Amino acid sequence: MKDFRQLQVWQKAHEFVLALYSVTQQFPKDELYGLTSQIRRASVSIPSNIAEGCGRQGDPELARFCQIAMGSASEVEYQLMLAHDLHYINALDHERLSQQLTELKRMLNAFLQKLKATL
């Protein structure tokens, strides 16, 4: 069992969620149960799955949960694009969050490759 709080990839994912929550507070109120909820849940799924994988038995389980986290990251990537296209998020915030997400996905991919190398 690993302490997820010690993983840089989890720390980066947590920072991303905090930044995303701040930006989505500006979304239209009629999207509260639509895109706002969906993008928040998908973003929270990233560090949540890393944490859950750390609580499981061994690296194969951790790798499986990291793959789920990667899927959630791709989901958020699309939802950010949609929010930008709907003018719910300005270009600067979109670029900043997209860069954070790209870095997070790279870190997650590197972590997955490291885990798979030990299997």
Backbone as CSV, one residue per row, in Angstrom:
resi,resn,N_x,N_y,N_z,CA_x,CA_y,CA_z,C_x,C_y,C_z
1,MET,0.853,-1.179,0.000,0.000,0.000,0.000,0.897,1.239,0.000
2,LYS,0.610,2.171,-0.910,1.391,3.403,-1.042,0.591,4.578,-0.460
3,ASP,1.309,5.597,-0.011,0.659,6.825,0.441,0.485,7.733,-0.772
4,PHE,-0.736,7.848,-1.261,-0.998,8.613,-2.477,-0.555,10.069,-2.355
5,ARG,-0.592,10.615,-1.153,-0.217,12.020,-0.965,1.245,12.277,-1.286
6,GLN,2.053,11.234,-1.288,3.477,11.360,-1.584,3.773,11.317,-3.086
7,LEU,2.797,10.925,-3.880,2.997,10.821,-5.324,2.842,12.181,-5.998
8,GLN,3.843,12.571,-6.773,3.778,13.854,-7.476,2.600,13.908,-8.445
9,VAL,2.290,12.774,-9.080,1.177,12.749,-10.021,-0.148,13.009,-9.300
10,TRP,-0.305,12.478,-8.096,-1.527,12.752,-7.335,-1.574,14.230,-6.934
11,GLN,-0.440,14.777,-6.484,-0.371,16.190,-6.090,-0.761,17.093,-7.256
12,LYS,-0.250,16.776,-8.454,-0.567,17.560,-9.641,-2.058,17.432,-9.980
13,ALA,-2.607,16.247,-9.823,-4.030,16.033,-10.095,-4.897,16.826,-9.114
14,HIS,-4.492,16.830,-7.859,-5.236,17.583,-6.837,-5.201,19.084,-7.147
15,GLU,-4.043,19.599,-7.519,-3.919,21.019,-7.883,-4.821,21.348,-9.074
16,PHE,-4.874,20.434,-10.039,-5.724,20.641,-11.211,-7.195,20.734,-10.813
17,VAL,-7.637,19.845,-9.939,-9.038,19.854,-9.497,-9.375,21.175,-8.814
18,LEU,-8.481,21.644,-7.966,-8.723,22.925,-7.280,-8.852,24.069,-8.282
19,ALA,-7.975,24.093,-9.280,-8.022,25.149,-10.298,-9.304,25.047,-11.121
20,LEU,-9.701,23.827,-11.465,-10.903,23.631,-12.265,-12.153,24.058,-11.499
21,TYR,-12.211,23.715,-10.224,-13.366,24.122,-9.411,-13.495,25.648,-9.389
22,SER,-12.377,26.327,-9.279,-12.393,27.789,-9.249,-12.962,28.357,-10.548
23,VAL,-12.524,27.819,-11.676,-12.981,28.309,-12.978,-14.450,27.963,-13.210
24,THR,-14.883,26.782,-12.807,-16.269,26.374,-13.080,-17.286,27.112,-12.214
25,GLN,-16.827,27.819,-11.208,-17.764,28.645,-10.423,-18.381,29.736,-11.300
26,GLN,-17.727,30.055,-12.411,-18.201,31.104,-13.318,-19.151,30.567,-14.386
27,PHE,-19.350,29.253,-14.445,-20.250,28.678,-15.441,-21.678,29.149,-15.165
28,PRO,-22.520,29.177,-16.188,-23.916,29.578,-15.988,-24.611,28.685,-14.957
29,LYS,-25.474,29.284,-14.187,-26.186,28.533,-13.135,-27.053,27.420,-13.704
30,ASP,-27.549,27.589,-14.921,-28.389,26.530,-15.492,-27.563,25.314,-15.922
31,GLU,-26.252,25.404,-15.844,-25.366,24.263,-16.122,-24.926,23.544,-14.847
32,LEU,-25.427,23.983,-13.700,-24.988,23.405,-12.429,-25.136,21.889,-12.407
33,TYR,-26.233,21.369,-12.937,-26.463,19.925,-12.950,-26.114,19.311,-14.303
34,GLY,-25.519,20.107,-15.171,-25.099,19.635,-16.486,-23.585,19.591,-16.574
35,LEU,-23.042,20.447,-17.410,-21.605,20.433,-17.679,-20.774,20.728,-16.435
36,THR,-21.222,21.629,-15.581,-20.463,21.946,-14.369,-20.277,20.700,-13.514
37,SER,-21.363,19.995,-13.269,-21.301,18.778,-12.469,-20.447,17.713,-13.152
38,GLN,-20.634,17.546,-14.451,-19.935,16.493,-15.188,-18.422,16.725,-15.203
39,ILE,-17.996,17.944,-15.487,-16.557,18.224,-15.566,-15.908,18.149,-14.182
40,ARG,-16.645,18.549,-13.175,-16.106,18.451,-11.814,-15.964,16.992,-11.390
41,ARG,-16.991,16.187,-11.663,-16.921,14.771,-11.278,-15.804,14.054,-12.018
42,ALA,-15.646,14.345,-13.299,-14.590,13.702,-14.080,-13.209,14.129,-13.582
43,SER,-13.055,15.398,-13.225,-11.744,15.859,-12.737,-11.424,15.258,-11.369
44,VAL,-12.414,15.176,-10.502,-12.214,14.576,-9.178,-11.876,13.091,-9.302
45,SER,-12.369,12.465,-10.349,-12.099,11.049,-10.579,-10.607,10.773,-10.794
46,ILE,-9.873,11.743,-11.296,-8.451,11.527,-11.584,-7.673,11.259,-10.292
47,PRO,-7.609,12.220,-9.347,-6.856,11.933,-8.117,-7.536,10.869,-7.254
48,SER,-8.851,10.750,-7.356,-9.562,9.731,-6.574,-9.139,8.328,-6.986
49,ASN,-9.021,8.094,-8.282,-8.618,6.768,-8.754,-7.158,6.476,-8.422
50,ILE,-6.308,7.482,-8.472,-4.918,7.278,-8.059,-4.888,6.886,-6.586
51,ALA,-5.648,7.606,-5.770,-5.699,7.303,-4.332,-6.258,5.908,-4.093
52,GLU,-7.330,5.556,-4.789,-7.919,4.228,-4.589,-6.942,3.135,-4.995
53,GLY,-6.244,3.329,-6.102,-5.260,2.353,-6.543,-4.142,2.160,-5.541
54,CYS,-3.752,3.240,-4.871,-2.709,3.151,-3.839,-3.170,2.328,-2.644
55,GLY,-4.454,2.278,-2.416,-5.001,1.524,-1.293,-5.252,0.064,-1.608
56,ARG,-5.010,-0.322,-2.840,-5.221,-1.709,-3.256,-3.944,-2.525,-3.078
57,GLN,-4.052,-3.793,-3.356,-2.924,-4.702,-3.191,-2.053,-4.737,-4.443
58,GLY,-0.899,-4.111,-4.404,0.114,-4.259,-5.444,0.005,-3.322,-6.629
59,ASP,1.079,-3.338,-7.402,1.197,-2.459,-8.559,0.224,-2.773,-9.696
60,PRO,-0.134,-4.045,-9.925,-1.115,-4.283,-10.995,-2.441,-3.559,-10.751
61,GLU,-2.909,-3.572,-9.520,-4.155,-2.867,-9.183,-3.976,-1.355,-9.317
62,LEU,-2.840,-0.842,-8.853,-2.562,0.587,-8.974,-2.541,0.994,-10.446
63,ALA,-1.904,0.176,-11.284,-1.852,0.474,-12.717,-3.259,0.507,-13.323
64,ARG,-4.105,-0.416,-12.915,-5.480,-0.452,-13.433,-6.233,0.822,-13.074
65,PHE,-6.088,1.275,-11.834,-6.779,2.500,-11.421,-6.167,3.739,-12.076
66,CYS,-4.877,3.700,-12.361,-4.249,4.820,-13.079,-4.748,4.886,-14.520
67,GLN,-5.041,3.735,-15.118,-5.622,3.731,-16.460,-7.022,4.335,-16.445
68,ILE,-7.766,4.063,-15.396,-9.095,4.678,-15.254,-8.944,6.189,-15.093
69,ALA,-7.957,6.610,-14.303,-7.684,8.044,-14.122,-7.340,8.698,-15.455
70,MET,-6.574,7.991,-16.293,-6.217,8.522,-17.610,-7.465,8.705,-18.471
71,GLY,-8.388,7.768,-18.393,-9.649,7.913,-19.119,-10.426,9.125,-18.654
72,SER,-10.453,9.351,-17.351,-11.142,10.535,-16.810,-10.454,11.818,-17.274
73,ALA,-9.134,11.789,-17.361,-8.395,12.969,-17.827,-8.763,13.292,-19.277
74,SER,-8.913,12.264,-20.095,-9.321,12.489,-21.486,-10.752,13.026,-21.557
75,GLU,-11.602,12.545,-20.673,-12.975,13.055,-20.598,-12.965,14.548,-20.257
76,VAL,-12.166,14.933,-19.285,-12.065,16.345,-18.893,-11.503,17.177,-20.044
77,GLU,-10.567,16.610,-20.785,-9.982,17.326,-21.921,-11.068,17.746,-22.906
78,TYR,-11.970,16.819,-23.229,-13.078,17.166,-24.121,-14.018,18.191,-23.475
79,GLN,-14.336,17.998,-22.212,-15.280,18.893,-21.548,-14.733,20.310,-21.454
80,LEU,-13.421,20.450,-21.285,-12.809,21.791,-21.309,-12.977,22.431,-22.684
81,MET,-12.792,21.628,-23.729,-12.964,22.133,-25.090,-14.408,22.586,-25.305
82,LEU,-15.349,21.772,-24.844,-16.759,22.116,-24.972,-17.082,23.402,-24.217
83,ALA,-16.592,23.513,-22.987,-16.846,24.711,-22.186,-16.286,25.956,-22.877
84,HIS,-15.124,25.812,-23.489,-14.538,26.946,-24.219,-15.390,27.295,-25.436
85,ASP,-15.799,26.269,-26.198,-16.611,26.510,-27.398,-17.974,27.114,-27.066
86,LEU,-18.498,26.817,-25.873,-19.773,27.392,-25.433,-19.591,28.763,-24.767
87,HIS,-18.348,29.224,-24.708,-17.987,30.513,-24.110,-18.254,30.558,-22.609
88,TYR,-18.153,29.397,-21.954,-18.281,29.331,-20.497,-16.938,29.599,-19.834
89,ILE,-15.866,29.466,-20.605,-14.520,29.636,-20.082,-13.732,30.475,-21.083
90,ASN,-12.998,31.450,-20.568,-12.248,32.324,-21.475,-10.995,31.623,-21.993
91,ALA,-10.403,32.188,-23.025,-9.254,31.566,-23.694,-8.068,31.389,-22.755
92,LEU,-7.828,32.349,-21.887,-6.685,32.273,-20.971,-6.852,31.126,-19.972
93,ASP,-8.025,31.027,-19.356,-8.286,29.936,-18.412,-8.267,28.584,-19.131
94,HIS,-8.828,28.554,-20.321,-8.825,27.308,-21.093,-7.397,26.855,-21.379
95,GLU,-6.567,27.765,-21.809,-5.171,27.428,-22.119,-4.430,26.965,-20.868
96,ARG,-4.623,27.673,-19.774,-3.942,27.322,-18.522,-4.365,25.938,-18.042
97,LEU,-5.669,25.681,-18.023,-6.149,24.370,-17.578,-5.741,23.262,-18.545
98,SER,-5.763,23.552,-19.827,-5.353,22.553,-20.821,-3.882,22.196,-20.662
99,GLN,-3.048,23.189,-20.395,-1.627,22.916,-20.174,-1.420,22.083,-18.920
100,GLN,-2.138,22.426,-17.854,-2.053,21.635,-16.626,-2.475,20.191,-16.882
101,LEU,-3.550,20.023,-17.626,-4.065,18.698,-17.904,-3.096,17.896,-18.780
102,THR,-2.486,18.556,-19.760,-1.506,17.879,-20.612,-0.321,17.399,-19.787
103,GLU,0.175,18.250,-18.902,1.273,17.865,-18.029,0.866,16.704,-17.117
104,LEU,-0.338,16.772,-16.584,-0.845,15.716,-15.717,-0.932,14.389,-16.479
105,LYS,-1.432,14.425,-17.704,-1.536,13.206,-18.498,-0.157,12.629,-18.806
106,ARG,0.818,13.487,-19.069,2.187,13.013,-19.303,2.742,12.328,-18.060
107,MET,2.526,12.961,-16.908,3.004,12.378,-15.648,2.311,11.042,-15.371
108,LEU,1.027,11.003,-15.609,0.264,9.780,-15.377,0.739,8.665,-16.311
109,ASN,0.998,9.014,-17.566,1.497,8.036,-18.523,2.876,7.513,-18.104
110,ALA,3.755,8.400,-17.669,5.090,7.992,-17.217,4.981,7.083,-15.995
111,PHE,4.082,7.423,-15.082,3.879,6.607,-13.883,3.354,5.227,-14.273
112,LEU,2.421,5.195,-15.219,1.887,3.918,-15.704,2.989,3.072,-16.333
113,GLN,3.848,3.683,-17.136,4.940,2.942,-17.767,5.894,2.376,-16.712
114,LYS,6.152,3.158,-15.685,7.023,2.689,-14.592,6.382,1.507,-13.871
115,LEU,5.084,1.613,-13.610,4.382,0.506,-12.939,4.380,-0.749,-13.803
116,LYS,4.136,-0.604,-15.080,4.086,-1.754,-15.979,5.454,-2.411,-16.115
117,ALA,6.524,-1.632,-15.999,7.881,-2.182,-16.111,8.216,-3.090,-14.929
118,THR,7.524,-2.860,-13.800,7.799,-3.676,-12.621,6.922,-4.921,-12.551
119,LEU,5.967,-5.040,-13.474,5.052,-6.194,-13.438,5.688,-7.438,-14.019
